Amino acid sequence: MSAEISGDVRPPPPGGRPDDIKAVPVRRPGRWISAAIVLLLAVTLIRSVSTNPRFDWGTVGHYLFSSELLDGLLVTLELTVISMAIGITLGVVLAVMRLSSNPLVSSASWGYIWLFRGTPILVQLLFWSYIGALYPKLSLGIPLIGPTLIDGSANSLITPFAAAILGLGLNEAAYMSEIVRAGMISVDEGQTEASQALGMSRLLTLRRIVLPQAMRVIIPPTGNETISMLKTTSLVSVIAYQELLYSAQLIYAVNYKTIPLLIAVSIWYLTITSILQTGQFYVERHYGRGSSRNQPMTLLEKLRRKAFTARHDELATEKTT
């Protein structure tokens, strides 16, 4: 039986190498048009921003590294770190309480989350700042029976810094508890049952089995919450605590250079946010090891791949010539 061969496709010679396939790339004019439009808009925007004298880039550069803004930046970073530490620690406790089989413990956690998620953080900051109007004297100790460990005036104990930490940290705990709870319930229940069959305690199971696997779900939203907390610290300006934004407000209240100082503040927020995003990328890669999903490549890996591809194409061209 013989087969008829039509067209330009020819069978390879006996024992020989078949002809190379000539691949014709698909033409996509829409891609080039959209790219040209985006490039045109970007050039127009850059030209407008760089040539508009009202931006006053000289003033932006003058105050960008001023001691007032740098001190405010350090306070902003301090508030972010401490508030997130409180939020994550208390959030884990609340998530464990929420999943407890004890209805009283679970209800207490639900009530906390309902209260702090249901009221604006700005209102909470103001409440902590004016707590002395409700409780002029504060004391801390064992309720009803124990000795008093801390006792003093509310205005002296709840300073603007303490009010900022309490407002930001306790509010963040309500959101982190839901993030941690979502990560914990994403772990298969069979693994918890297997650990209990091996005699592991609930705390050991949580620390060794549940939380390490839940980190893949917890890390991405936690990174977003950290970036959001960095920007949320700007609300502390309403209680006259001198973080980054309030430092700029004090300056432009004197020299009336409002827009340049707000631009300088925005540059610092963008810089720190970019650093946090980079850190989040590598932390996600670390906890995503072993998953079936392909891990995103880092910038260095992309450069290495491009260099290898270019070298491979060069060697292939040399062989054909």
C-alpha positions in Angstrom: 0.0 0.0 0.0 1.3 3.4 -0.9 0.3 6.8 0.5 0.1 9.9 -1.7 2.0 12.9 -0.4 0.5 16.3 -1.3 1.8 19.8 -0.9 5.4 20.8 -0.1 5.8 18.3 2.7 8.4 15.7 1.7 9.4 12.6 3.5 12.9 12.6 5.0 15.6 10.7 3.1 16.4 7.3 4.3 18.7 7.6 7.3 18.7 11.4 6.9 17.6 14.4 9.0 14.2 15.8 8.3 13.8 19.4 7.0 13.5 22.1 9.6 10.0 23.3 10.3 9.6 27.0 9.4 7.5 28.6 12.1 5.7 31.7 11.1 4.8 33.9 14.1 1.2 35.0 14.5 0.6 38.6 13.7 -1.0 40.5 16.5 -1.6 44.1 15.4 -3.8 44.9 18.4 -0.9 44.2 20.8 1.3 46.8 19.1 -1.5 49.3 18.9 -2.3 49.0 22.6 1.4 49.2 23.5 1.8 52.4 21.5 -1.2 53.9 23.2 0.1 53.1 26.7 3.6 54.4 25.8 2.1 57.6 24.4 0.1 58.2 27.6 3.1 57.4 29.8 5.3 59.9 27.9 2.6 62.5 28.1 2.2 62.1 31.8 5.9 62.2 32.5 6.3 65.3 30.4 3.5 67.0 32.2 4.8 66.2 35.6 8.4 67.1 34.8 7.6 70.4 33.1 4.9 71.8 35.4 6.5 74.4 37.6 3.7 74.1 40.2 5.1 70.7 41.4 8.1 72.6 42.7 10.6 69.7 42.5 13.3 71.8 44.1 11.3 72.1 47.3 10.5 68.4 47.2 14.2 67.6 47.0 15.0 70.1 49.8 12.6 68.5 52.3 12.8 64.9 51.2 15.8 64.1 53.4 15.2 66.8 56.0 15.5 65.8 59.7 11.8 66.6 60.3 10.6 64.1 57.7 13.2 61.5 58.6 12.2 61.6 62.2 8.6 61.2 61.2 9.5 58.3 59.0 11.2 56.5 61.9 8.1 57.0 64.0 5.9 55.6 61.2 8.1 52.5 60.9 8.1 52.1 64.6 4.3 52.3 64.7 4.0 49.8 61.9 6.3 47.2 63.4 4.8 47.4 66.9 1.2 47.5 65.7 1.7 44.5 63.4 3.4 42.6 66.1 0.4 43.1 68.4 -2.0 42.4 65.6 -0.4 39.2 64.6 0.1 37.9 68.1 -3.4 38.7 69.3 -4.9 37.7 66.0 -3.5 34.1 66.4 -5.0 33.9 69.9 -8.4 35.2 68.7 -8.3 32.7 65.8 -7.7 29.8 68.1 -10.4 31.1 70.4 -12.8 31.4 67.5 -12.2 27.7 66.5 -12.6 26.5 70.1 -15.3 24.1 71.0 -16.1 26.1 74.1 -19.0 28.4 73.2 -18.1 31.1 75.7 -14.6 31.3 74.4 -15.7 31.3 70.8 -18.4 33.9 71.5 -15.9 36.2 73.2 -13.6 36.1 70.1 -16.5 36.7 67.8 -17.6 39.7 69.9 -14.1 41.2 69.8 -13.9 40.9 66.0 -17.4 42.2 65.6 -16.6 45.3 67.6 -13.3 46.3 66.2 -14.1 45.4 62.6 -17.4 47.2 62.8 -16.2 50.6 63.9 -13.8 52.9 61.9 -10.2 52.9 63.0 -10.2 56.7 63.1 -13.0 56.6 65.7 -11.0 54.0 67.7 -8.0 56.2 67.7 -10.0 59.1 69.0 -11.6 57.0 71.7 -8.2 55.8 73.0 -6.9 59.4 72.9 -9.8 60.7 75.0 -10.1 57.6 77.2 -9.5 59.8 80.2 -13.0 61.3 79.7 -14.5 57.8 80.4 -12.0 56.5 82.9 -10.0 59.3 84.6 -8.1 56.7 86.7 -6.8 53.4 85.3 -5.6 50.4 87.3 -4.3 47.0 86.2 -4.2 43.9 88.3 -6.0 40.7 89.1 -9.8 41.5 89.1 -11.6 41.4 92.4 -9.1 39.6 94.5 -5.6 40.4 93.3 -3.2 43.3 94.0 -3.0 46.3 91.7 0.1 46.3 89.5 -0.4 49.6 87.6 -2.4 52.5 89.0 -2.4 56.1 87.7 -4.1 58.8 85.8 -5.4 57.9 82.3 -3.9 61.0 80.8 -0.4 60.0 82.0 -0.7 56.3 81.2 -2.4 56.6 77.7 0.0 59.0 76.0 -0.5 59.8 72.3 2.0 57.0 71.4 0.2 54.5 73.6 -3.2 55.6 72.1 -1.8 55.1 68.6 -0.4 51.7 69.4 -3.6 50.5 71.1 -5.8 51.9 68.3 -3.7 50.4 65.5 -2.7 47.1 67.1 -6.1 46.1 68.5 -7.9 47.0 65.3 -5.4 45.0 63.3 -5.8 42.0 65.6 -9.5 41.7 64.5 -8.5 41.4 60.8 -5.5 39.2 61.4 -7.6 36.7 63.4 -9.8 36.1 60.3 -6.7 35.7 58.1 -5.2 33.2 60.5 -8.5 31.4 60.9 -8.9 31.1 57.1 -5.4 29.6 57.0 -6.0 27.1 59.8 -9.3 25.8 58.3 -7.6 25.4 54.9 -5.5 22.5 56.4 -7.1 19.1 55.9 -8.8 17.9 59.1 -7.4 14.4 58.5 -3.9 15.6 59.5 -5.2 17.0 62.8 -7.0 13.7 63.5 -3.8 11.8 62.7 -1.7 13.9 65.0 -4.3 13.3 67.8 -4.1 9.6 67.1 -0.3 9.8 67.7 -0.9 11.4 71.0 0.1 14.9 70.2 -1.6 17.7 72.2 -3.7 20.4 70.6 -1.0 23.0 71.2 1.7 20.8 69.7 -0.6 19.9 66.7 -1.2 23.6 66.1 2.5 24.5 66.3 3.9 21.5 64.3 1.1 20.6 61.9 -1.5 23.2 61.3 0.4 26.6 61.3 3.3 25.5 59.1 0.9 24.4 56.4 -1.5 27.4 56.9 1.4 29.9 56.3 0.9 29.5 52.5 -2.6 31.0 53.0 -1.7 33.4 55.8 1.4 35.1 54.3 0.0 36.9 51.2 -2.9 38.7 53.1 -0.5 39.4 56.0 1.9 41.1 53.6 -1.0 43.2 52.3 -2.1 44.1 55.9 1.5 45.2 56.7 1.6 47.5 53.7 -1.9 48.8 54.6 -0.7 49.4 58.2 2.2 51.5 57.0 -0.3 53.8 55.3 -2.9 53.6 58.1 -0.4 55.1 60.5 -1.0 58.5 58.8 -4.4 58.6 60.6 -2.4 59.1 63.9 -2.0 62.7 62.8 -5.6 63.3 64.1 -4.3 62.8 67.7 -1.3 65.1 67.1 1.3 62.4 67.1 4.2 63.4 65.0 4.6 60.6 62.4 5.5 61.2 58.7 2.4 63.0 57.5 2.0 65.1 60.7 5.6 66.2 60.4 4.9 67.4 56.8 1.8 69.1 58.0 3.7 71.1 60.6 6.2 72.2 57.9 3.7 73.3 55.3 1.5 75.1 57.9 4.5 77.5 58.2 5.8 77.8 54.6 2.5 77.0 52.7 4.4 74.5 50.4 1.6 72.0 50.7 1.9 70.1 47.4 5.7 69.7 47.4 5.7 68.3 51.0 2.8 65.9 50.2 4.8 64.7 47.2 7.9 64.1 49.5 5.7 62.2 51.9 4.3 60.1 49.1 7.8 59.3 47.8 8.7 57.9 51.2 5.5 55.8 51.4 6.1 54.4 47.9 9.7 53.6 48.8 8.9 51.7 52.0 6.0 50.0 50.3 8.2 48.8 47.5 10.6 47.3 50.0 7.8 45.5 51.8 6.5 44.1 48.6 9.9 42.7 47.7 10.1 41.1 51.1 6.6 39.7 50.8 7.6 38.1 47.4 10.5 36.2 48.9 8.6 35.1 52.0 5.8 33.8 49.8 8.4 31.8 47.8 9.8 30.4 51.0 6.5 29.1 52.3 5.3 28.1 48.9 8.0 25.4 48.4 6.7 22.0 47.7 3.4 23.1 46.3 2.3 22.0 42.9 2.1 25.5 41.7 5.2 26.9 39.8 7.0 29.5 41.9 7.4 32.9 40.4 10.9 33.7 39.3 13.0 36.3 40.9 14.6 39.1 38.9 18.0 37.4 39.0 16.5 34.2 37.8 14.7 36.0 34.9 18.0 37.6 33.9 19.8 34.3 34.0 17.1 32.6 31.9 17.3 35.4 29.3 21.1 35.1 29.2 20.9 31.4 28.8 18.3 31.6 26.1 20.3 34.2 24.2 23.5 32.0 24.5 21.5 28.9 23.4 20.2 30.7 20.3 23.7 32.0 19.5 25.2 28.5 19.6 22.3 27.1 17.5 23.0 29.8 14.9 26.7 28.9 14.8 25.9 25.2 14.3 23.5 25.9 11.4 26.1 28.2 9.7 
